[in-house]
């Protein structure tokens, strides 16, 4: 699969304790609003509780369906990203 111009890898961190949560392939520009499971390159969260930070327990996302695909809807202010 050819890499599109508007795809890049980002690191997602917990805003509360600065723990690394995901390595994610972001599509498009703009803020991180949702994460598709197929675009998560490396998942550092606890498999038993994947939508909570494994260090401080803060819920940072909710499960939902977007455009017919399962996704994690990010709660605004709970995460920050670095490119």
N, C-alpha and C positions, 0 to 999 in steps of 0.2 A: 504494500500500500504506500503510495507516495505521500510524503509529508506536505500538508497544505501550509500555505504562508501564514495563516491565522491560527496555527496550533503551536503551543509551546508548553514546556514543563514548568510546574510551579510546586513549591513546598507549602503545605497548609499546616499552621500551628495554632494551638489553643491560646486565646488571648489572656486567659486567666493565669496559667502557669508556664506558658511558652513551650509546651511539649509538642514535639513533631507528631502530627496525626497522619498525613498522607503525602505521597509524591503523586501528583495528578497531572494528566495531559489536558490542558485547558483549550477549548475550542472558542475562537472569537475573542473580541476585545471586551473590556468592561469588567465589572466587579464579579467576584465569585458568588453566584446566586444558588447554583445547584451543582451537584457532583453526580455524574453517571457512574455506576459501578464498573462498567466496562472500560472507563478511562482512568481508573485508579491504578497507577503503576506499582506502588508499594503502599501497603496498609499497615500502619504501626499501631492501630487501635486493638483493643481486646476483642477477640472473635465472639465472646459471649455477650458483649455489650458494645456493638460497633459505633453507636451514635453518641457515645459519651467519652470524654477524655479519660484515658487509663490512669492518669496521675491524680487529677483533682475531682473527677467525676462530673464535670460540667457537661450538660447536654448541649451539643453544638449543631445538631441537625435533626431533621425528621424524615421518615420514609414517605415517599409519595410517588405518583406516576406523572411523568411529564412527557408529552409528545409520544405517548404509547410506550415509553421506556421506564423501568424502575430507576428512581433517582433519590438522592439525599438532598433535601431542601435545607440550605445553610441558614441558621439563625443569625441575623445581622448583629455584628459586634462580638460574636463568640469566637471567631477565628480571624487570623490575619495571614496574608500570603507573602512569599518572597519568590522572586523569579530566579 
